[in-house]
């Protein structure tokens, strides 16, 4: 739903990099190159970015009970 503030495995702060990553990928840059330049070297942090699906817009209209 929302990118986690820290990587689940290593604890590195990653949330501040998400918007920059999305902007650059949407412009057509290679994901690997962008992650390298943002400093995401560990595979655990990279999987957070590669596997993330933005669902907040789909879930937001629904209310809790």
N, C-alpha and C positions, 0 to 999 in steps of 0.2 A: 504494500500500500504506500507507505512513505519510506524513503531510504533510511536505514538505521543511522543513528549518530555515530556509532562506533562499529567496527568490524566485529562480528560475533566471535571469531576465532582468536584474533591477535589483539583486539582492543584499540587499534589505530583509528583516530577520528577521520571519517570519510564523508560525512554529510555535506560539508562545505564545498566539496569538489563536484557534487552531483549536477548542479545547474551548469557549471562550466562544461562538464562532460557532455551533457545533453545538447547544449548550444552548438558545440563543435561537431558532434556526430551528425546533427541535423543539417549542418552546412556541407556535409559530405566527407569529412575527414575520417581516416581509418581509426577504428576503435582502439587498436593496439597502440598506435602512435600517440593518441590522446592520453591513454592511461599511463604510458611511459612518461610523457611530459608532465602529467599531474603528480607523478611520484608514487603511483600505485604499482609497487614491485611484487608484492606477495600475491600468491595465487588466491588466497582466501579473500583478500580485499577486491581483487579483480572479479571474482565470481559474484560478489555482492552487486557489482555494477552490471555485469553481463546477464545475470539472472533476474534482475529487478523488473517488475511489471507495475506500471503506474495505474492503480485501481481506485485512487481516491475520488476521481470524478464520477466513477460508476457507483460507488458506495455512498457518497455524500447525501443523495436525496432521501435515503432511508433513515428512519428514526429508530431509536432503541425502544423497547417495550415500556 
